[in-house]
Amino acid sequence: MDQTRIVTLDNGFHLFTRKVNEGPIKLLCVHGGPGDNHEDFDNFKAGLAGKGVEVYSYDQLGSYWSDQPDFSKEENRKYLKIDYFVDELEEVRQKLGLENFYLLGHSWGGLLAQEYAVKYGQHLKAVVIESMIDNLDEYTVNINREREEMFTSAQVEYMHECEASENFDDAMYKELVAKLYSVYLIRHPENATRHVVSTTNTQIYNYFQGNNEFMMVGKLTEWDFRDRLGQITLPTLLTVGEFDTMPLDAVRRMHRTLKNSRMVVTPDGGHCHHVDNPDAFFSSLYKFISDVEAGKFAK
């Protein structure tokens, strides 16, 4: 039976959680953004139907279906830290009663999954890092390369001028960003959950990321996990889209570092490749899970 629950954190805030499907295998999914929500995983119900996998997801603090404190207030700024969201994930695990489970993190969620696997890995059976690498330096280089390949030098310069003056509402700038998104973020938006209003918490997103996916200027520029990545010894699936914003070369390097890992590239997929090509994505995800369950996981 599908189920929604509101869990109350020890700090008093309330988070929305959702469970779909039933089975002995537990999978907890952590959404991206930062500031997006659990609806990123709406198609996991159909994608893993009949596979014996219970899929759990939740909205992080500030995300659409959970409590949304005003992060401009001094007393709430302490929550805008990676460590907070990692510990929040652990508290959600406790409230849901999950143990020996699979953890899947998409994008920003993949960052949290890496941190969680090192800090709280004793609770995990395996980890899935979807469309995320272990640092933001290589990401920044890649997104700059992608827009330089797509646009003329004049168009790129125009974007830089808009960004320098923070003129993000400029019509031409927004059109260029939309073109980038249509290739590298979501190639098949008709498959995604849609709203008539934006459900992204821009306070969180702008603080950590910047104005958009192709402008990495936020607090996440300070994050670098490369020296700690090798501490993850659990079975790990690195899954990435063929046209991802994340550089495939960096994912290949992570695969070499993680001795107990498998790398899969989803064809015709962007950063949200589980939406773009769900058949390919769920096929590789379930193969990973079934191989781990059977004790025959190998690269």
C-alpha positions, 0 to 999 in steps of 0.5 A, a space after each residue: 500500500 502506498 503511504 504518505 507520512 509527515 515526520 517531525 524532526 527533533 528540531 521541530 520542523 515537519 517533513 513530508 515522506 512518501 512510500 510506494 510499492 511493497 517488498 523486502 528491498 528498501 530504497 530511499 531516494 534523495 532529491 536534487 536541487 537543492 530545493 527541489 522535491 520528492 516528485 523528482 521520483 514520481 516515475 519510480 512507482 511504475 519503473 520498479 513495479 512488481 520488483 519487490 522494491 519499496 521506494 521511499 522519498 521525502 522533501 528536505 527542509 525548505 522543499 515544497 511539501 515540507 516546512 519552509 522556514 525563511 532562510 533569510 532569518 539569522 536563526 534559520 541560516 544554520 540549516 543551510 549547511 551540507 552537514 545539516 542535510 546529511 544529518 537530516 537524512 539520517 534522522 529521516 532514516 531513523 523515523 522511517 525505520 530503515 536499515 540495510 537499505 539502498 540509498 539513491 541520491 540524484 544531483 544534490 542528493 548524490 552529493 548527500 549520498 556520498 557524504 552519508 555513505 562515509 558518515 553513516 554507511 553502517 546502515 546501508 546495503 548499497 548506494 546509487 549516485 545519479 548524475 553527481 560527481 565528487 567535486 564542483 570544479 570539474 562540473 563548472 568546467 563541463 557546463 562552460 564547455 557545453 554552452 561554448 559548444 552550443 552557442 556562438 562566442 557572441 551569445 556566450 559573451 551575452 550570457 556572461 554580461 547578463 550574469 555579471 549584471 545579475 540581469 537574469 530576467 533578460 528575455 534573450 538570456 532566459 531563452 539561451 538557458 532554456 535551450 541548454 536545459 532542453 539538451 543537457 537537463 531534461 531532454 524529454 520534459 513531457 515525461 516529467 511531473 509538471 506544475 503551473 507554478 515553480 516548486 523549487 525553493 529559490 532561497 536554497 537553490 540560489 544559496 548553494 548553486 546560483 541562478 541556474 544550472 549553468 551558473 555555479 557560483 554558490 556555496 557548493 563551489 567549496 565542496 570537494 569530496 575527492 580525497 574522501 571518495 575512496 572511503 566508500 566501500 559499499 557496492 556503488 552504482 554510478 549512473 549518468 546521462 549521455 548528455 549530462 551536465 556532469 562530465 563523464 570523464 569525472 564519473 569514469 575517474 570515480 569508477 576507477 577510485 571506487 573499487 566496488 562500483 559499476 558505471 552506467 551511461 543512460 542513452 538519450 539522457 540528460 541530467 534527469 536521465 531517469 525521466 528522459 529514458 526511464 526504460 534504460 534507467 530502471 533496467 540498469 538500476 534493477 540489475 544493480 539491485 538484483 545483483 547485490 541481492 544475489 551476492 554476485 555484484 561485480 563491475 
